[in-house]
Amino acid sequence: MFSNYLIGLREGLEASLVVCILIAYLVKTGRRDALKPIWIGIAVAVAIALGFGCVLEFGSQELTFQAQEALGGSLSIVAVGLVTWMVFWMRRTARHLKAELHGKLDAALAMGTGALVATAFLAVGREGLETSLFVWASVHAAGDGTPRPLIGVALGLATAVLLGWLFYRGALKINLAKFFTWTGGMLVVVAAGVLAYGFHDLQEADWLPGLTHLAFDISGVIPPDSWYGTLLKGVFNFQPDPTVLQLTVWALYLVPTLAIFLSPAGFGLGRSRQQATPPPVRDRV
């Protein structure tokens, strides 16, 4: 449940910040007449994200077991790729997010209503689609048949909306650079578990070999149905009997990705140190 709360909080806060920046800019520049197209674009983006999640969930139920595992494994890998790109992108551009959105909004205002709808839709829609895909992959990996994962996502999104409103009202200030760095690091850990289980799905679909080659089996020490086994599974997608391929993929992804992300070079991925280490951001939206 915690991992899904983190996903909802992280992705939801990005979307909330985008909405707050767009709305605040229009209000401050006296363009309240442009608020309606912005809200229409946001509503369309949310509807499409929800529809995408429903298609993933209910559409996959009509497939055979092998096809379900193949789909789940493939989408898990895609979700991890998108989330990895997202956390690096946000860490690198957090301090410039407001200026970038203001520039896009100025261009949209000059073009008309349709451009405003499209700007809001694209700004929020990307976060919504990423959230739907990653939540689906995370829930699929956890194998939790209870509504707890969805409750976790809902609580995370609700927290993000509340924080976004407090930012807008000026009642709350936060170091966005540090926030996105630490939550991004935790998401990388969650993504490693999703990726490993995605490869396990592909093994069960007979797309990859080695399903019977276990790296270790500590089910007797950490039973999967115990409270602490369930906790580890829900937070880290921990599995007490991973295959050799799962463990290898998990380590090859987690160690270098986390090391690069938390290093100063993670800001620019190859830019100079002076450019890659911006001062702390304390931005009032």
Rosetta blueprint (number, residue, H / E / L):
1 M L
2 F H
3 S H
4 N H
5 Y H
6 L H
7 I H
8 G H
9 L H
10 R H
11 E H
12 G H
13 L H
14 E H
15 A H
16 S H
17 L H
18 V H
19 V H
20 C H
21 I H
22 L H
23 I H
24 A H
25 Y H
26 L H
27 V H
28 K H
29 T L
30 G L
31 R L
32 R H
33 D H
34 A H
35 L H
36 K H
37 P H
38 I H
39 W H
40 I H
41 G H
42 I H
43 A H
44 V H
45 A H
46 V H
47 A H
48 I H
49 A H
50 L H
51 G H
52 F H
53 G H
54 C H
55 V H
56 L H
57 E H
58 F H
59 G H
60 S H
61 Q L
62 E L
63 L L
64 T L
65 F H
66 Q H
67 A H
68 Q H
69 E H
70 A H
71 L H
72 G H
73 G H
74 S H
75 L H
76 S H
77 I H
78 V H
79 A H
80 V H
81 G H
82 L H
83 V H
84 T H
85 W H
86 M H
87 V H
88 F H
89 W H
90 M H
91 R H
92 R H
93 T H
94 A H
95 R H
96 H H
97 L H
98 K H
99 A H
100 E H
101 L H
102 H H
103 G H
104 K H
105 L H
106 D H
107 A H
108 A H
109 L H
110 A H
111 M H
112 G L
113 T H
114 G H
115 A H
116 L H
117 V H
118 A H
119 T H
120 A H
121 F H
122 L H
123 A H
124 V H
125 G H
126 R H
127 E H
128 G H
129 L H
130 E H
131 T H
132 S H
133 L H
134 F H
135 V H
136 W H
137 A H
138 S H
139 V H
140 H H
141 A H
142 A H
143 G L
144 D L
145 G L
146 T L
147 P L
148 R H
149 P H
150 L H
151 I H
152 G H
153 V H
154 A H
155 L H
156 G H
157 L H
158 A H
159 T H
160 A H
161 V H
162 L H
163 L H
164 G H
165 W H
166 L H
167 F H
168 Y H
169 R H
170 G L
171 A L
172 L L
173 K L
174 I L
175 N E
176 L H
177 A H
178 K H
179 F H
180 F H
181 T H
182 W H
183 T H
184 G H
185 G H
186 M H
187 L H
188 V H
189 V H
190 V H
191 A H
192 A H
193 G H
194 V H
195 L H
196 A H
197 Y H
198 G H
199 F H
200 H H
201 D H
202 L H
203 Q H
204 E H
205 A L
206 D L
207 W L
208 L L
209 P L
210 G L
211 L L
212 T L
213 H L
214 L E
215 A L
216 F L
217 D L
218 I L
219 S L
220 G L
221 V L
222 I L
223 P L
224 P L
225 D L
226 S L
227 W H
228 Y H
229 G H
230 T H
231 L H
232 L H
233 K H
234 G H
235 V H
236 F H
237 N L
238 F L
239 Q L
240 P L
241 D L
242 P L
243 T E
244 V H
245 L H
246 Q H
247 L H
248 T H
249 V H
250 W H
251 A H
252 L H
253 Y H
254 L H
255 V H
256 P H
257 T H
258 L H
259 A H
260 I H
261 F H
262 L H
263 S L
264 P H
265 A H
266 G H
267 F H
268 G L
269 L L
270 G L
271 R L
272 S L
273 R H
274 Q H
275 Q H
276 A H
277 T L
278 P L
279 P L
280 P L
281 V L
282 R E
283 D L
284 R L
285 V L
